[in-house]
Structure formats: structure tokens, C-alpha cells
Amino acid sequence: MERGQRISRIMIAVIIAILIIYACMHISVPEEMGLKNRNKINRMLTRQAEKTFLTGFAYQEEGKEESLGDWLTQTAMEMIPLGTYVEERAASHTDVEDQETYQMILASQANDENMVDENGKLVKEDGQEEEVIQTSAAQIDTSMEKLMNYEYLLGTFYTVDSNTMADPELLNAQKLMGKNMKLDSSVDGPKVLIYHTHSQEAFVDSVNGDASTTILGMGTYLAKILNETYGIQTIHHEGVYDLVNGKLDRSMAYELAEPEIQKILSENPSIEVVIDLHRDGVAEGTHLVTEVNGKPTAQIMFFNGLSRTKANGNISYLANPYIEDNLAFSLQMQIAAANKYPGFTRHIYLRGYRYNMHVKPKTLLIEAGAQTNTVEEMQNAMEVLADTLHTVLAE
């Protein structure tokens, strides 16, 4: 839009310059009248610019008389409506100014991974570190009185990426906790869809060639528990979107995954919950593990995309009408886990892109464990995650 406005200003300036030159060439007046006519031309051009581009401010009832200058300006504007044309054209391309920018945003979104060093700090793209505060095993106060304190809510349950922004209106605990996340039991059919934008993520003791020991296997196990233990009908989609010609390539993973996910949802209208299950990437010295019921359990992190950044504001071509619902779902999961399994979840991470979280109101992107976790720790985490899902969705 800014580019279109710059072009508009340039074209307007050119038109005005042509008009002034024309007027100077064709309006012959005595020397002593030069200043008067220059002032007249200035007033005429200013008035015409107001009428053309600020109509709401400049509108007034005018008489029938029309000067040579008025006629000249009006004729030029009618013959060369460049300003209006450029403004309209710019508006039609506001969302995506060019394909290169669009592809860059998609690639940044697809390649986004949370790198945590051995001290548990998030390493950002510029090499600087940002602290990731993990919840301790101590019980956390989750009373509404505390949650309504924005600083407490933010500091206790969230990490906000430095390139995005959060505010009390966005993170209103009363509103988010008040949303109904329960499944509609009156409708038959599958309720949950699990898939993996990044399907090739493995663990420290994964067996090469054995998908059951990778993040795909964790999705299979989570679906099995939801289906068999909790009676929540779940589909596990094993589509691969981060391999191109047999090579790892995440640059278009989210864009490639969306049509298939939308197809599954259209074929299964009873699905209410969509889970994109990932494995985090951390420094080799970092081990995201806690103990739950005496078993070593990988920690998980809920991840929300806000479709907006500090630099550019709302990313309209990655729009998500369900941001509030997404945030409600992750916060209710976070609170349920904090009450039942202290230390199981890391802080909810807020970042600027969309991550296909617009497909359903109840969508979760989960970073479960990391490459330094064992398959056993991950399976234990799936058991705790399934129980937490049941708490929020069905109890």
C-alpha cells in the first residue's frame, strides 16, 4: 500500500507540474498581474487536489462559473485519472505486495524452530538468546483472581517472541478460560485430527527407518490412547510435507499441508480438534524432561501463532479468525496441566505467523520434547497429554 501511495504522489506531482507549465505558456497577463495569477493558480490547484483526493473535507456547493484554470485542471484529471487508478490498484494488492515477499513469509514460518541452548534459553534468529522460563514442579496458583492480573498471567504462563506482541486485550484470562472447549457428543464421527507439518523429527534413540520411533510414531500412540482409553474418536494423518524429492525441505511445509488438512476436515465434518504435533529442536546439552507418576516424561510446549508482528502489524494474507479460540484452547490446556501435572508444560510460546492454526477454532500446535529426549520419555508424554486433552475436552 505504501508503494502505491508513493506512486500516486509522484503522478499527482507530474500532473500538477504539467498544469503549471501549461498555464504559464497559455495565460498571458501583464507583468504587474503575475503575482496575482500565480496565487490564483496555487489556490486553484490546491482546491482541485482537495476535491479529487480529500472529497469528504473539501465538499461544498459551488456556483456555475468556471475559470479557465478550473476547466484546465478538470479536463486534465478526466483525461489522466492516474492518481485514482494507482490508489485502486494498490488497494487490490495490499495483502500481498509481491510474490517474493509472500514466499519469504511462508518460508520463515515453515522453517521456524525453537532453538534452546544448554542453559534453557531460546536462541533467536539473530543469534541472541531469549530466556525460556519452564514451569517448575511446584504447584502454581491458577485462581481466576491471579489469572486476571495480566503481568502474572504473562510471566507465569507465556513466552512472547521479540518480533511479535501481546496485550491485556488479547490475553484476557476470564474471556479465554470462559470459552467452551467441550466436544459435542450429540454428533457422531471422529472428533480429533492429529497430523505433522514436520514429519521427519526423531529422538535420541530413534531407529533409522522405523517411523514408530519418530514424531509420527508419537502421533500414532497419542491417537491410540485417545481412541481406546478415553473413547475420543481420533484420526492420525501421516502425510509428509517436509520432504521434497527425498530431501528435507521445510520451506513450503505449512502451505503444502493445508490443502490436505482441509480435505480431511471437509470429509469429516464432525472433527472439532486439530493437533499439529511437532518435536522441538534444542542444543545437545538440553534435556526437556520432568517426572510424572514416577516416570521420566518429556515436557511439551503449546505454540500459538498470532498472525501479526511488531514490524508489520497484522499479516492479512495469513489471516486467522480463530486466534482467540486458539489462545483459549492452549491456555485451558496449560492450566489443566499445571493443576494436574505440574512441570509437564513449558511456557506457551507466542509468535507472529499463522502455522495453519486457522483451520479450526480448537487447533493446537504442540512442541513435544526434543531430539535429546528418548522414545520412552516421549511415549510417557503422550499419555499425560492424552489425559490433559480428555480433561479439557470431555470432563
C-alpha positions as a LaTeX table, in Angstrom:
\begin{tabular}{lrrr}
\hline
Residue & $x$ (\AA) & $y$ (\AA) & $z$ (\AA) \\
\hline
Met1 & 0.00 & 0.00 & 0.00 \\
Glu2 & 2.84 & 2.41 & 0.83 \\
Arg3 & 4.36 & 1.76 & $-2.59$ \\
Gly4 & 1.05 & 2.58 & $-4.29$ \\
Gln5 & 0.73 & 5.80 & $-2.30$ \\
Arg6 & 4.26 & 6.85 & $-3.30$ \\
Ile7 & 3.41 & 6.26 & $-6.97$ \\
Ser8 & 0.19 & 8.23 & $-6.56$ \\
Arg9 & 2.03 & 11.20 & $-5.09$ \\
Ile10 & 4.56 & 11.13 & $-7.92$ \\
Met11 & 1.85 & 11.01 & $-10.60$ \\
Ile12 & $-0.08$ & 13.83 & $-8.94$ \\
Ala13 & 3.08 & 15.92 & $-8.80$ \\
Val14 & 3.68 & 15.29 & $-12.51$ \\
Ile15 & 0.12 & 16.32 & $-13.40$ \\
Ile16 & 0.39 & 19.48 & $-11.31$ \\
Ala17 & 3.73 & 20.33 & $-12.93$ \\
Ile18 & 2.21 & 19.90 & $-16.41$ \\
Leu19 & $-0.70$ & 22.11 & $-15.45$ \\
Ile20 & 1.55 & 24.85 & $-14.14$ \\
Ile21 & 3.70 & 24.75 & $-17.29$ \\
Tyr22 & 0.60 & 24.81 & $-19.48$ \\
Ala23 & $-0.86$ & 27.73 & $-17.54$ \\
Cys24 & 2.37 & 29.69 & $-17.74$ \\
Met25 & 2.54 & 29.13 & $-21.51$ \\
His26 & $-1.07$ & 29.95 & $-22.33$ \\
Ile27 & $-2.24$ & 32.56 & $-19.83$ \\
Ser28 & $-0.75$ & 35.85 & $-20.90$ \\
Val29 & $-1.13$ & 38.60 & $-18.37$ \\
Pro30 & 0.60 & 41.89 & $-17.73$ \\
Glu31 & 3.72 & 41.73 & $-15.59$ \\
Glu32 & 2.05 & 43.56 & $-12.74$ \\
Met33 & $-0.61$ & 40.84 & $-12.64$ \\
Gly34 & 1.89 & 37.93 & $-12.40$ \\
Leu35 & 1.80 & 37.52 & $-8.61$ \\
Lys36 & $-1.98$ & 37.66 & $-8.59$ \\
Asn37 & $-2.28$ & 34.94 & $-11.21$ \\
Arg38 & 0.35 & 32.78 & $-9.52$ \\
Asn39 & $-1.66$ & 32.98 & $-6.31$ \\
Lys40 & $-4.81$ & 32.16 & $-8.27$ \\
Ile41 & $-3.17$ & 29.11 & $-9.81$ \\
Asn42 & $-1.95$ & 27.95 & $-6.40$ \\
Arg43 & $-5.42$ & 28.27 & $-4.92$ \\
Met44 & $-6.98$ & 26.55 & $-7.91$ \\
Leu45 & $-4.56$ & 23.59 & $-7.80$ \\
Thr46 & $-4.95$ & 23.19 & $-4.04$ \\
Arg47 & $-8.74$ & 23.29 & $-4.33$ \\
Gln48 & $-8.72$ & 20.72 & $-7.13$ \\
Ala49 & $-6.41$ & 18.39 & $-5.19$ \\
Glu50 & $-8.77$ & 18.58 & $-2.22$ \\
Lys51 & $-11.76$ & 17.83 & $-4.40$ \\
Thr52 & $-10.03$ & 14.86 & $-6.03$ \\
Phe53 & $-8.31$ & 13.23 & $-3.07$ \\
Leu54 & $-10.00$ & 14.65 & 0.06 \\
Thr55 & $-13.60$ & 14.83 & $-1.07$ \\
Gly56 & $-15.00$ & 14.36 & 2.43 \\
Phe57 & $-13.25$ & 17.51 & 3.64 \\
Ala58 & $-13.47$ & 19.64 & 0.53 \\
Tyr59 & $-17.11$ & 19.12 & $-0.47$ \\
Gln60 & $-19.11$ & 22.31 & $-0.82$ \\
Glu61 & $-21.86$ & 23.72 & $-3.01$ \\
Glu62 & $-20.27$ & 25.68 & $-5.82$ \\
Gly63 & $-21.64$ & 28.12 & $-8.34$ \\
Lys64 & $-21.90$ & 27.66 & $-12.07$ \\
Glu65 & $-18.96$ & 29.86 & $-13.02$ \\
Glu66 & $-15.79$ & 28.08 & $-14.08$ \\
Ser67 & $-12.49$ & 29.76 & $-14.76$ \\
Leu68 & $-10.01$ & 28.77 & $-17.46$ \\
Gly69 & $-7.79$ & 27.29 & $-14.76$ \\
Asp70 & $-10.64$ & 25.24 & $-13.27$ \\
Trp71 & $-11.59$ & 23.94 & $-16.71$ \\
Leu72 & $-7.97$ & 23.09 & $-17.50$ \\
Thr73 & $-7.47$ & 21.17 & $-14.26$ \\
Gln74 & $-10.76$ & 19.29 & $-14.51$ \\
Thr75 & $-10.06$ & 18.30 & $-18.12$ \\
Ala76 & $-6.61$ & 17.01 & $-17.23$ \\
Met77 & $-7.95$ & 14.99 & $-14.30$ \\
Glu78 & $-10.60$ & 13.45 & $-16.52$ \\
Met79 & $-8.12$ & 12.59 & $-19.27$ \\
Ile80 & $-5.43$ & 11.22 & $-16.94$ \\
Pro81 & $-7.05$ & 9.70 & $-13.82$ \\
Leu82 & $-3.73$ & 8.21 & $-12.78$ \\
Gly83 & $-3.97$ & 9.01 & $-9.10$ \\
Thr84 & $-7.28$ & 7.20 & $-8.69$ \\
Tyr85 & $-6.10$ & 4.26 & $-10.83$ \\
Val86 & $-2.94$ & 3.76 & $-8.81$ \\
Glu87 & $-4.78$ & 4.02 & $-5.48$ \\
Glu88 & $-7.33$ & 1.41 & $-6.55$ \\
Arg89 & $-4.64$ & $-0.88$ & $-7.91$ \\
Ala90 & $-2.58$ & $-0.54$ & $-4.74$ \\
Ala91 & $-5.59$ & $-1.38$ & $-2.59$ \\
Ser92 & $-6.18$ & $-4.58$ & $-4.55$ \\
His93 & $-2.63$ & $-5.68$ & $-3.78$ \\
Thr94 & $-2.45$ & $-4.60$ & $-0.16$ \\
Asp95 & $-2.39$ & $-8.14$ & 1.20 \\
Val96 & 0.48 & $-9.45$ & $-0.91$ \\
Glu97 & 2.62 & $-6.73$ & $-2.44$ \\
Asp98 & 4.68 & $-9.25$ & $-4.39$ \\
Gln99 & 5.17 & $-12.97$ & $-4.62$ \\
Glu100 & 8.72 & $-12.77$ & $-3.31$ \\
Thr101 & 7.57 & $-11.25$ & $-0.01$ \\
Tyr102 & 4.80 & $-13.83$ & 0.31 \\
Gln103 & 7.20 & $-16.72$ & $-0.26$ \\
Met104 & 9.66 & $-15.24$ & 2.23 \\
Ile105 & 6.99 & $-15.12$ & 4.93 \\
Leu106 & 5.90 & $-18.68$ & 4.19 \\
Ala107 & 9.49 & $-19.91$ & 4.31 \\
Ser108 & 10.15 & $-18.10$ & 7.59 \\
Gln109 & 7.03 & $-19.66$ & 9.06 \\
Ala110 & 7.88 & $-23.15$ & 7.81 \\
Asn111 & 11.48 & $-23.09$ & 8.98 \\
Asp112 & 10.62 & $-21.72$ & 12.37 \\
Glu113 & 12.01 & $-23.88$ & 15.18 \\
Asn114 & 12.72 & $-23.06$ & 18.79 \\
Met115 & 16.42 & $-23.48$ & 19.47 \\
Val116 & 17.20 & $-23.69$ & 23.18 \\
Asp117 & 20.77 & $-23.73$ & 24.43 \\
Glu118 & 22.20 & $-25.76$ & 27.31 \\
Asn119 & 21.05 & $-23.11$ & 29.77 \\
Gly120 & 17.44 & $-23.39$ & 28.66 \\
Lys121 & 17.44 & $-20.09$ & 26.78 \\
Leu122 & 15.82 & $-19.61$ & 23.40 \\
Val123 & 18.28 & $-18.74$ & 20.64 \\
Lys124 & 16.72 & $-16.30$ & 18.23 \\
Glu125 & 17.49 & $-15.93$ & 14.53 \\
Asp126 & 19.88 & $-13.04$ & 15.15 \\
Gly127 & 21.95 & $-15.22$ & 17.46 \\
Gln128 & 20.83 & $-13.50$ & 20.63 \\
Glu129 & 19.31 & $-15.51$ & 23.42 \\
Glu130 & 15.89 & $-15.16$ & 24.96 \\
Glu131 & 15.04 & $-16.88$ & 28.20 \\
Val132 & 12.53 & $-19.69$ & 28.16 \\
Ile133 & 11.16 & $-20.00$ & 31.68 \\
Gln134 & 9.99 & $-23.53$ & 32.35 \\
Thr135 & 7.34 & $-24.28$ & 34.89 \\
Ser136 & 8.72 & $-25.96$ & 37.96 \\
Ala137 & 7.21 & $-28.98$ & 39.67 \\
Ala138 & 5.76 & $-26.69$ & 42.33 \\
Gln139 & 2.02 & $-26.08$ & 42.25 \\
Ile140 & 1.08 & $-22.84$ & 40.53 \\
Asp141 & $-1.76$ & $-20.57$ & 41.63 \\
Thr142 & $-4.33$ & $-20.78$ & 38.83 \\
Ser143 & $-7.16$ & $-18.94$ & 40.56 \\
Met144 & $-9.05$ & $-16.50$ & 38.37 \\
Glu145 & $-8.06$ & $-13.69$ & 40.71 \\
Lys146 & $-4.40$ & $-14.33$ & 39.88 \\
Leu147 & $-5.02$ & $-15.03$ & 36.20 \\
Met148 & $-6.77$ & $-11.70$ & 35.77 \\
Asn149 & $-3.53$ & $-9.97$ & 36.72 \\
Tyr150 & $-2.02$ & $-9.54$ & 33.26 \\
Glu151 & 1.58 & $-9.36$ & 34.45 \\
Tyr152 & 1.14 & $-12.55$ & 36.48 \\
Leu153 & $-0.56$ & $-14.34$ & 33.60 \\
Leu154 & 2.11 & $-13.32$ & 31.10 \\
Gly155 & 5.05 & $-14.02$ & 33.37 \\
Thr156 & 3.77 & $-17.35$ & 34.64 \\
Phe157 & 2.37 & $-18.96$ & 31.51 \\
Tyr158 & 3.75 & $-17.27$ & 28.39 \\
Thr159 & 6.88 & $-16.52$ & 26.43 \\
Val160 & 6.37 & $-13.85$ & 23.75 \\
Asp161 & 8.75 & $-13.78$ & 20.83 \\
Ser162 & 10.60 & $-10.47$ & 20.50 \\
Asn163 & 9.20 & $-9.95$ & 16.99 \\
Thr164 & 5.55 & $-10.18$ & 17.98 \\
Met165 & 3.35 & $-8.56$ & 20.59 \\
Ala166 & 0.76 & $-9.41$ & 23.20 \\
Asp167 & $-1.53$ & $-7.20$ & 25.27 \\
Pro168 & $-4.17$ & $-7.48$ & 28.02 \\
Glu169 & $-6.99$ & $-7.44$ & 25.48 \\
Leu170 & $-5.51$ & $-10.40$ & 23.63 \\
Leu171 & $-4.67$ & $-12.35$ & 26.79 \\
Asn172 & $-7.82$ & $-11.80$ & 28.80 \\
Ala173 & $-7.89$ & $-14.82$ & 31.13 \\
Gln174 & $-11.55$ & $-14.52$ & 32.04 \\
Lys175 & $-12.59$ & $-14.48$ & 28.40 \\
Leu176 & $-10.18$ & $-17.26$ & 27.37 \\
Met177 & $-10.99$ & $-19.54$ & 30.28 \\
Gly178 & $-14.71$ & $-18.92$ & 29.78 \\
Lys179 & $-14.82$ & $-20.35$ & 26.26 \\
Asn180 & $-16.44$ & $-23.76$ & 26.00 \\
Met181 & $-13.94$ & $-26.31$ & 24.68 \\
Lys182 & $-16.08$ & $-29.40$ & 25.33 \\
Leu183 & $-16.73$ & $-31.80$ & 22.45 \\
Asp184 & $-20.24$ & $-32.06$ & 21.01 \\
Ser185 & $-21.30$ & $-35.57$ & 21.96 \\
Ser186 & $-24.55$ & $-35.28$ & 20.01 \\
Val187 & $-22.72$ & $-35.60$ & 16.69 \\
Asp188 & $-21.25$ & $-38.95$ & 15.67 \\
Gly189 & $-17.90$ & $-39.34$ & 13.93 \\
Pro190 & $-14.24$ & $-38.56$ & 14.59 \\
Lys191 & $-13.59$ & $-35.59$ & 16.88 \\
Val192 & $-9.81$ & $-35.14$ & 16.73 \\
Leu193 & $-7.33$ & $-34.97$ & 13.86 \\
Ile194 & $-3.59$ & $-35.38$ & 14.56 \\
Tyr195 & $-1.04$ & $-34.61$ & 11.84 \\
His196 & 2.56 & $-33.45$ & 11.46 \\
Thr197 & 3.73 & $-30.49$ & 9.38 \\
His198 & 7.27 & $-31.69$ & 10.20 \\
Ser199 & 7.14 & $-35.46$ & 9.92 \\
Gln200 & 10.86 & $-36.24$ & 9.92 \\
Glu201 & 11.62 & $-35.30$ & 13.52 \\
Ala202 & 13.27 & $-38.08$ & 15.52 \\
Phe203 & 14.68 & $-38.66$ & 19.01 \\
Val204 & 17.99 & $-39.59$ & 20.58 \\
Asp205 & 17.33 & $-43.34$ & 20.36 \\
Ser206 & 15.06 & $-43.44$ & 17.31 \\
Val207 & 15.69 & $-46.39$ & 15.00 \\
Asn208 & 16.61 & $-45.35$ & 11.46 \\
Gly209 & 13.78 & $-46.34$ & 9.14 \\
Asp210 & 11.34 & $-47.10$ & 11.96 \\
Ala211 & 8.65 & $-44.42$ & 11.85 \\
Ser212 & 7.16 & $-45.68$ & 15.11 \\
Thr213 & 10.18 & $-44.24$ & 16.93 \\
Thr214 & 9.77 & $-40.75$ & 15.40 \\
Ile215 & 7.24 & $-37.97$ & 15.86 \\
Leu216 & 4.94 & $-39.93$ & 13.52 \\
Gly217 & 5.01 & $-42.80$ & 15.99 \\
Met218 & 4.12 & $-40.41$ & 18.81 \\
Gly219 & 1.09 & $-39.27$ & 16.82 \\
Thr220 & 0.06 & $-42.88$ & 16.34 \\
Tyr221 & 0.44 & $-43.57$ & 20.06 \\
Leu222 & $-1.48$ & $-40.45$ & 21.09 \\
Ala223 & $-4.34$ & $-41.35$ & 18.73 \\
Lys224 & $-4.40$ & $-44.91$ & 20.13 \\
Ile225 & $-4.74$ & $-43.65$ & 23.71 \\
Leu226 & $-7.46$ & $-41.15$ & 22.83 \\
Asn227 & $-9.40$ & $-43.80$ & 20.92 \\
Glu228 & $-9.00$ & $-46.76$ & 23.25 \\
Thr229 & $-8.60$ & $-45.26$ & 26.72 \\
Tyr230 & $-10.78$ & $-42.15$ & 26.55 \\
Gly231 & $-13.23$ & $-43.04$ & 23.78 \\
Ile232 & $-12.44$ & $-39.87$ & 21.83 \\
Gln233 & $-12.58$ & $-40.81$ & 18.15 \\
Thr234 & $-9.30$ & $-39.67$ & 16.62 \\
Ile235 & $-7.77$ & $-39.76$ & 13.13 \\
His236 & $-3.99$ & $-39.80$ & 12.70 \\
His237 & $-2.87$ & $-38.41$ & 9.35 \\
Glu238 & 0.65 & $-39.48$ & 8.34 \\
Gly239 & 1.09 & $-37.18$ & 5.34 \\
Val240 & 4.65 & $-35.95$ & 4.69 \\
Tyr241 & 5.13 & $-32.26$ & 3.87 \\
Asp242 & 8.77 & $-31.57$ & 4.75 \\
Leu243 & 10.42 & $-33.82$ & 2.15 \\
Val244 & 10.91 & $-32.58$ & $-1.42$ \\
Asn245 & 12.41 & $-35.05$ & $-3.90$ \\
Gly246 & 13.52 & $-37.16$ & $-0.98$ \\
Lys247 & 15.36 & $-34.31$ & 0.77 \\
Leu248 & 14.41 & $-32.42$ & 3.91 \\
Asp249 & 12.88 & $-29.10$ & 2.89 \\
Arg250 & 10.54 & $-27.21$ & 5.22 \\
Ser251 & 10.27 & $-24.04$ & 3.15 \\
Met252 & 6.73 & $-24.83$ & 1.97 \\
Ala253 & 5.63 & $-27.38$ & 4.59 \\
Tyr254 & 2.71 & $-25.39$ & 6.02 \\
Glu255 & 1.46 & $-24.40$ & 2.59 \\
Leu256 & 1.71 & $-28.00$ & 1.33 \\
Ala257 & $-0.06$ & $-29.39$ & 4.39 \\
Glu258 & $-3.06$ & $-27.06$ & 4.40 \\
Pro259 & $-4.96$ & $-28.42$ & 1.34 \\
Glu260 & $-4.73$ & $-31.98$ & 2.64 \\
Ile261 & $-5.85$ & $-30.99$ & 6.12 \\
Gln262 & $-8.76$ & $-29.01$ & 4.71 \\
Lys263 & $-9.73$ & $-32.01$ & 2.58 \\
Ile264 & $-9.77$ & $-34.30$ & 5.63 \\
Leu265 & $-11.87$ & $-31.79$ & 7.54 \\
Ser266 & $-14.37$ & $-31.43$ & 4.70 \\
Glu267 & $-14.70$ & $-35.21$ & 4.52 \\
Asn268 & $-15.11$ & $-35.46$ & 8.30 \\
Pro269 & $-17.26$ & $-32.51$ & 9.41 \\
Ser270 & $-17.55$ & $-33.97$ & 12.92 \\
Ile271 & $-13.87$ & $-33.15$ & 13.63 \\
Glu272 & $-13.62$ & $-30.34$ & 16.19 \\
Val273 & $-9.98$ & $-30.53$ & 17.27 \\
Val274 & $-6.86$ & $-30.32$ & 15.11 \\
Ile275 & $-3.42$ & $-31.06$ & 16.58 \\
Asp276 & $-0.20$ & $-30.40$ & 14.68 \\
Leu277 & 2.29 & $-32.47$ & 16.68 \\
His278 & 5.95 & $-31.43$ & 16.49 \\
Arg279 & 9.19 & $-32.21$ & 18.24 \\
Asp280 & 11.30 & $-29.24$ & 19.32 \\
Gly281 & 14.92 & $-28.67$ & 18.35 \\
Val282 & 17.31 & $-27.79$ & 21.21 \\
Ala283 & 21.01 & $-27.59$ & 21.97 \\
Glu284 & 22.51 & $-31.01$ & 22.59 \\
Gly285 & 23.08 & $-30.25$ & 26.27 \\
Thr286 & 19.41 & $-29.51$ & 26.94 \\
His287 & 17.11 & $-32.27$ & 28.18 \\
Leu288 & 13.43 & $-31.32$ & 28.39 \\
Val289 & 12.27 & $-33.89$ & 30.92 \\
Thr290 & 10.28 & $-34.00$ & 34.14 \\
Glu291 & 8.85 & $-36.76$ & 36.30 \\
Val292 & 5.16 & $-37.65$ & 36.22 \\
Asn293 & 3.84 & $-40.51$ & 38.34 \\
Gly294 & 7.38 & $-41.71$ & 38.86 \\
Lys295 & 8.13 & $-41.92$ & 35.12 \\
Pro296 & 10.58 & $-39.75$ & 33.10 \\
Thr297 & 8.37 & $-37.65$ & 30.86 \\
Ala298 & 9.28 & $-35.28$ & 28.06 \\
Gln299 & 8.00 & $-31.75$ & 28.57 \\
Ile300 & 5.71 & $-30.21$ & 25.99 \\
Met301 & 5.03 & $-26.66$ & 24.85 \\
Phe302 & 1.90 & $-25.18$ & 23.31 \\
Phe303 & 2.67 & $-22.79$ & 20.45 \\
Asn304 & 0.35 & $-20.02$ & 19.21 \\
Gly305 & 0.65 & $-18.00$ & 16.03 \\
Leu306 & $-0.83$ & $-14.52$ & 16.24 \\
Ser307 & $-0.70$ & $-13.58$ & 12.53 \\
Arg308 & 0.91 & $-10.27$ & 13.39 \\
Thr309 & 4.36 & $-8.87$ & 14.05 \\
Lys310 & 5.73 & $-5.72$ & 15.65 \\
Ala311 & 7.27 & $-4.60$ & 12.38 \\
Asn312 & 4.31 & $-5.10$ & 10.06 \\
Gly313 & 1.24 & $-5.39$ & 12.27 \\
Asn314 & $-1.44$ & $-7.86$ & 11.17 \\
Ile315 & $-0.32$ & $-10.28$ & 8.44 \\
Ser316 & $-3.56$ & $-10.12$ & 6.47 \\
Tyr317 & $-2.61$ & $-12.77$ & 3.92 \\
Leu318 & $-2.07$ & $-15.18$ & 6.83 \\
Ala319 & $-5.33$ & $-14.21$ & 8.48 \\
Asn320 & $-6.79$ & $-16.35$ & 11.26 \\
Pro321 & $-10.34$ & $-15.67$ & 12.51 \\
Tyr322 & $-9.81$ & $-18.15$ & 15.36 \\
Ile323 & $-6.86$ & $-16.58$ & 17.18 \\
Glu324 & $-8.89$ & $-16.03$ & 20.34 \\
Asp325 & $-10.21$ & $-19.60$ & 20.27 \\
Asn326 & $-6.70$ & $-20.97$ & 19.67 \\
Leu327 & $-5.43$ & $-18.98$ & 22.64 \\
Ala328 & $-8.34$ & $-20.17$ & 24.79 \\
Phe329 & $-7.61$ & $-23.80$ & 23.93 \\
Ser330 & $-3.90$ & $-23.60$ & 24.70 \\
Leu331 & $-4.45$ & $-21.67$ & 27.94 \\
Gln332 & $-7.09$ & $-24.12$ & 29.18 \\
Met333 & $-4.71$ & $-26.99$ & 28.35 \\
Gln334 & $-1.89$ & $-25.17$ & 30.15 \\
Ile335 & $-3.98$ & $-24.57$ & 33.26 \\
Ala336 & $-5.29$ & $-28.15$ & 33.31 \\
Ala337 & $-1.74$ & $-29.48$ & 33.10 \\
Ala338 & $-0.50$ & $-27.06$ & 35.76 \\
Asn339 & $-3.18$ & $-28.25$ & 38.16 \\
Lys340 & $-2.78$ & $-31.95$ & 37.46 \\
Tyr341 & 0.80 & $-32.38$ & 36.23 \\
Pro342 & 3.00 & $-29.51$ & 37.49 \\
Gly343 & 6.19 & $-29.23$ & 35.45 \\
Phe344 & 4.85 & $-31.08$ & 32.41 \\
Thr345 & 4.37 & $-27.99$ & 30.23 \\
Arg346 & 6.80 & $-25.24$ & 29.34 \\
His347 & 5.51 & $-21.72$ & 28.77 \\
Ile348 & 3.07 & $-21.20$ & 25.91 \\
Tyr349 & 5.09 & $-19.64$ & 23.11 \\
Leu350 & 3.58 & $-16.77$ & 21.10 \\
Arg351 & 4.96 & $-15.95$ & 17.70 \\
Gly352 & 3.88 & $-13.82$ & 14.76 \\
Tyr353 & 2.94 & $-16.20$ & 11.95 \\
Arg354 & $-0.15$ & $-18.41$ & 11.49 \\
Tyr355 & 1.08 & $-22.02$ & 11.33 \\
Asn356 & $-2.22$ & $-23.26$ & 9.83 \\
Met357 & $-3.99$ & $-22.63$ & 13.11 \\
His358 & $-6.88$ & $-21.11$ & 11.16 \\
Val359 & $-8.31$ & $-24.49$ & 10.11 \\
Lys360 & $-10.41$ & $-24.92$ & 13.26 \\
Pro361 & $-11.16$ & $-22.87$ & 16.39 \\
Lys362 & $-9.83$ & $-25.70$ & 18.57 \\
Thr363 & $-6.39$ & $-26.05$ & 17.00 \\
Leu364 & $-3.19$ & $-26.84$ & 18.88 \\
Leu365 & 0.40 & $-26.73$ & 17.70 \\
Ile366 & 2.39 & $-28.78$ & 20.20 \\
Glu367 & 6.18 & $-28.95$ & 20.52 \\
Ala368 & 6.62 & $-32.26$ & 22.36 \\
Gly369 & 10.06 & $-32.96$ & 23.75 \\
Ala370 & 13.13 & $-32.53$ & 21.58 \\
Gln371 & 15.78 & $-34.50$ & 19.73 \\
Thr372 & 17.56 & $-35.13$ & 23.05 \\
Asn373 & 14.57 & $-36.98$ & 24.55 \\
Thr374 & 14.18 & $-40.75$ & 24.41 \\
Val375 & 11.31 & $-42.59$ & 22.76 \\
Glu376 & 10.19 & $-43.79$ & 26.21 \\
Glu377 & 10.09 & $-40.22$ & 27.56 \\
Met378 & 8.05 & $-39.19$ & 24.55 \\
Gln379 & 5.56 & $-42.04$ & 24.93 \\
Asn380 & 5.11 & $-41.14$ & 28.59 \\
Ala381 & 4.44 & $-37.57$ & 27.49 \\
Met382 & 1.75 & $-38.74$ & 25.06 \\
Glu383 & $-0.03$ & $-40.48$ & 27.93 \\
Val384 & $-0.07$ & $-37.30$ & 30.01 \\
Leu385 & $-1.05$ & $-35.19$ & 27.00 \\
Ala386 & $-3.97$ & $-37.52$ & 26.23 \\
Asp387 & $-5.25$ & $-37.27$ & 29.79 \\
Thr388 & $-4.97$ & $-33.47$ & 29.71 \\
Leu389 & $-6.88$ & $-33.37$ & 26.42 \\
His390 & $-9.58$ & $-35.52$ & 27.98 \\
Thr391 & $-9.79$ & $-33.15$ & 30.97 \\
Val392 & $-10.32$ & $-30.10$ & 28.77 \\
Leu393 & $-12.45$ & $-31.66$ & 26.04 \\
Ala394 & $-14.63$ & $-34.18$ & 27.83 \\
Glu395 & $-14.67$ & $-33.99$ & 31.63 \\
\hline
\end{tabular}
